[in-house]
């Protein structure tokens, strides 16, 4: 056997050498690095929207989120906001603000056109503003009232001037409205526009143009949009966007599993576990412009201890807010530090986080003179007999009820008793908060479509009477910061005032911040380039759609695999 070993090895080595030579003579197949793959135009994105189509018109979509989702792609505004709340030019090429903060001049881009080819001019902006201030309009009253106070003038074909009665920095929020084409709607009353065929076949100026409705048995089931060839910014990569309507998120998920859609417009808590189990479905989460908090009435003689900062601090320390988020909200919220939303230009990230610390809470209550009575009991009281017992009103729905019960249990652990009183939400606002008759209240603040933080309405002294300063927080220092920030146009200077305000708020705690809810959105991983930051409206999930793509190509010829052929002798 030993005699045969060496010849055998020689044969094996010869075969290996021949194989290596053949491989060396072949053209190699190149694996393209990820950074060399380039998105290209094409493909169809289909999303399941929760709700139904009403009217595709930006002055009529305030109360229908699913309409706003579609309008976001069809229409343009003078400006848009990035996810930090900083205004960016949209139809507007540039703008300027007078030194006194009362005059805003906007210049419209020269290369912007309606989807029917007509140029966009100042007249279209003025026409849309007239609709917003119309007495018969269906826009929110605060929006209509503001526009009634603003003078709008056409300086030339591409320049518009807005004149305010007084400086008001949050005015930029009101300039993101979708502009409508005057040449298609002029001469109609607001009522006529409400019922116009335009609303089911709109003409806008956004990255996508209306193509057609999807109907079944006379009912609208969806809408098809096509990429607009002459869009003034980067043309979208995805050629066609299709929205299909479903009554709830569970139906949209079923549609995804059936291959009808590749995106789910809203992932609610009931389908979240199922979505997370889908191997090819990616979940995107963004902070909503909402906040849940506990208002404390600082001027109610029945609860005099709420005036004491040390008591308010103890009440916050005694709340397991992260536990509420994890156990009651499925982790779908962010613990709040104050009244300004995180990750925005005005947010101060230097605030100290108040973590759950019931022992510290008890120590502070003792320091404030509240102890368990010698005769027994579980509720703390001071020497004057003021018991830490009060009524906590809350909205009568399942979510707020579970939160109220958790708050009640947490406070019981530190010797505080909250008597729970459920009420309809309208009654909570109109009969409890607005009248300042309540003692403590669990409530939500919703600032959808208002990127500017402007805490003034809820925390300034002047808003105690007839305003929304429900806590009756009468703090001159905080109010001065809010006054100054509200009339400044310089963002850096405003940020300084809001930083000071947030520090003051965290020190005084006129209300107890609980958490900011988040919005969940799901898209199949075949759709590339999707990103989502904090939201000021759920339609903001499309703010980066120009970068989404379904089709990709190689950036070099070598990236295309070549067929292997037999080697030929070198010349």
QUISULJO-V77793 format. One record per pair of residues at least 4 apart in sequence whose C-alpha atoms are under 6 Angstrom apart, sorted by sequence separation. I is the first residue (numbers start at 1). J is the second residue. If there is no record, write none. Layout:
BEGIN
i=I j=J
i=I j=J
END
This chain:
BEGIN
i=68 j=72
i=71 j=75
i=81 j=85
i=82 j=86
i=89 j=93
i=97 j=101
i=113 j=117
i=114 j=118
i=141 j=145
i=155 j=159
i=182 j=186
i=188 j=192
i=192 j=196
i=198 j=202
i=215 j=219
i=256 j=260
i=323 j=327
i=324 j=328
i=325 j=329
i=326 j=330
i=366 j=370
i=381 j=385
i=382 j=386
i=397 j=401
i=400 j=404
i=412 j=416
i=426 j=430
i=427 j=431
i=428 j=432
i=429 j=433
i=430 j=434
i=431 j=435
i=432 j=436
i=456 j=460
i=463 j=467
i=505 j=509
i=81 j=86
i=98 j=103
i=113 j=118
i=155 j=160
i=215 j=220
i=246 j=251
i=255 j=260
i=256 j=261
i=326 j=331
i=342 j=347
i=365 j=370
i=366 j=371
i=381 j=386
i=395 j=400
i=411 j=416
i=412 j=417
i=429 j=434
i=432 j=437
i=463 j=468
i=464 j=469
i=535 j=540
i=554 j=559
i=61 j=67
i=81 j=87
i=97 j=103
i=113 j=119
i=154 j=160
i=214 j=220
i=215 j=221
i=246 j=252
i=256 j=262
i=325 j=331
i=381 j=387
i=432 j=438
i=463 j=469
i=61 j=68
i=80 j=87
i=81 j=88
i=97 j=104
i=113 j=120
i=153 j=160
i=214 j=221
i=340 j=347
i=380 j=387
i=381 j=388
i=80 j=88
i=96 j=104
i=112 j=120
i=153 j=161
i=214 j=222
i=298 j=306
i=325 j=333
i=372 j=380
i=380 j=388
i=464 j=472
i=79 j=88
i=96 j=105
i=152 j=161
i=213 j=222
i=214 j=223
i=298 j=307
i=371 j=380
i=485 j=494
i=532 j=541
i=79 j=89
i=80 j=90
i=95 j=105
i=152 j=162
i=213 j=223
i=370 j=380
i=371 j=381
i=408 j=418
i=458 j=468
i=459 j=469
i=56 j=67
i=79 j=90
i=95 j=106
i=133 j=144
i=151 j=162
i=370 j=381
i=457 j=468
i=458 j=469
i=78 j=90
i=132 j=144
i=151 j=163
i=212 j=224
i=227 j=239
i=370 j=382
i=485 j=497
i=78 j=91
i=94 j=107
i=150 j=163
i=211 j=224
i=226 j=239
i=369 j=382
i=461 j=474
i=77 j=91
i=78 j=92
i=93 j=107
i=133 j=147
i=150 j=164
i=211 j=225
i=226 j=240
i=92 j=107
i=93 j=108
i=133 j=148
i=210 j=225
i=225 j=240
i=92 j=108
i=93 j=109
i=209 j=225
i=225 j=241
i=481 j=497
i=91 j=108
i=92 j=109
i=208 j=225
i=209 j=226
i=91 j=109
i=208 j=226
i=224 j=242
i=529 j=547
i=530 j=548
i=208 j=227
i=209 j=228
i=223 j=242
i=460 j=479
i=529 j=548
i=208 j=228
i=223 j=243
i=481 j=501
i=528 j=548
i=207 j=228
i=222 j=243
i=528 j=549
i=222 j=244
i=527 j=549
i=221 j=244
i=222 j=245
i=478 j=501
i=527 j=550
i=207 j=231
i=221 j=245
i=392 j=418
i=396 j=422
i=456 j=482
i=391 j=418
i=392 j=419
i=395 j=422
i=396 j=423
i=388 j=416
i=389 j=417
i=390 j=418
i=391 j=419
i=392 j=420
i=393 j=421
i=394 j=422
i=395 j=423
i=396 j=424
i=389 j=418
i=392 j=421
i=393 j=422
i=395 j=424
i=395 j=425
i=122 j=154
i=122 j=157
i=380 j=415
i=121 j=157
i=122 j=158
i=320 j=356
i=379 j=415
i=121 j=158
i=319 j=356
i=378 j=415
i=379 j=416
i=433 j=470
i=122 j=160
i=317 j=356
i=317 j=357
i=318 j=358
i=318 j=361
i=317 j=361
i=314 j=361
i=394 j=441
i=391 j=439
i=392 j=440
i=393 j=441
i=394 j=442
i=392 j=441
i=108 j=158
i=314 j=364
i=107 j=158
i=128 j=179
i=107 j=159
i=128 j=180
i=362 j=414
i=106 j=159
i=106 j=160
i=125 j=179
i=105 j=160
i=105 j=161
i=104 j=161
i=124 j=181
i=104 j=162
i=124 j=182
i=103 j=162
i=103 j=163
i=102 j=163
i=102 j=164
i=102 j=166
i=102 j=167
i=101 j=167
i=451 j=536
i=449 j=536
i=115 j=203
i=448 j=536
i=449 j=537
i=115 j=204
i=448 j=537
i=114 j=204
i=115 j=205
i=114 j=205
i=319 j=410
i=80 j=176
i=79 j=176
i=78 j=176
i=77 j=176
i=77 j=177
i=77 j=178
i=76 j=178
i=77 j=179
i=75 j=178
i=58 j=178
i=112 j=232
i=75 j=204
i=76 j=205
i=74 j=204
i=75 j=205
i=76 j=206
i=75 j=206
i=74 j=206
i=73 j=206
i=73 j=207
i=74 j=208
i=73 j=208
i=74 j=209
i=57 j=199
i=297 j=439
i=56 j=199
i=55 j=199
i=296 j=440
i=295 j=440
i=295 j=441
i=294 j=441
i=294 j=442
i=346 j=495
i=293 j=443
i=292 j=443
i=348 j=499
i=292 j=444
i=291 j=444
i=291 j=445
i=290 j=445
i=290 j=446
i=290 j=447
i=289 j=447
i=289 j=448
i=298 j=471
i=297 j=471
i=298 j=472
i=296 j=471
i=338 j=513
i=295 j=471
i=336 j=513
i=336 j=514
i=335 j=514
i=336 j=515
i=335 j=515
i=334 j=515
i=334 j=516
i=333 j=516
i=333 j=517
i=333 j=518
i=332 j=518
i=52 j=245
i=51 j=245
i=43 j=238
i=46 j=241
i=48 j=243
i=49 j=244
i=50 j=245
i=51 j=246
i=41 j=237
i=42 j=238
i=43 j=239
i=44 j=240
i=45 j=241
i=46 j=242
i=47 j=243
i=48 j=244
i=49 j=245
i=50 j=246
i=51 j=247
i=40 j=237
i=41 j=238
i=42 j=239
i=44 j=241
i=46 j=243
i=48 j=245
i=50 j=247
i=50 j=248
i=309 j=508
i=48 j=252
i=47 j=261
i=46 j=261
i=47 j=262
i=296 j=511
i=46 j=262
i=47 j=263
i=48 j=264
i=49 j=265
i=295 j=511
i=47 j=264
i=48 j=265
i=294 j=511
i=294 j=512
i=293 j=512
i=293 j=513
i=293 j=514
i=292 j=514
i=292 j=515
i=291 j=515
i=291 j=516
i=290 j=516
i=288 j=517
i=288 j=518
i=287 j=518
i=286 j=518
i=286 j=519
i=285 j=519
i=285 j=520
i=284 j=520
i=284 j=521
i=283 j=521
i=283 j=522
i=282 j=522
i=282 j=523
i=281 j=523
i=282 j=524
i=281 j=524
i=282 j=525
i=280 j=524
i=281 j=525
i=280 j=525
i=286 j=533
i=287 j=534
i=288 j=535
i=289 j=536
i=286 j=534
i=287 j=535
i=286 j=535
i=267 j=520
i=266 j=520
i=267 j=521
i=266 j=521
i=265 j=521
i=264 j=522
i=85 j=344
i=263 j=522
i=84 j=344
i=263 j=523
i=84 j=345
i=262 j=523
i=262 j=524
i=173 j=450
i=170 j=452
i=236 j=546
i=238 j=549
i=237 j=549
i=169 j=486
i=168 j=486
i=169 j=487
i=168 j=487
i=167 j=487
i=169 j=489
i=85 j=451
i=83 j=533
i=83 j=534
i=69 j=539
i=43 j=550
i=40 j=551
i=39 j=551
i=40 j=552
i=39 j=552
i=38 j=552
i=38 j=553
i=37 j=553
i=37 j=554
i=36 j=555
i=32 j=559
i=30 j=559
i=29 j=561
i=25 j=567
END
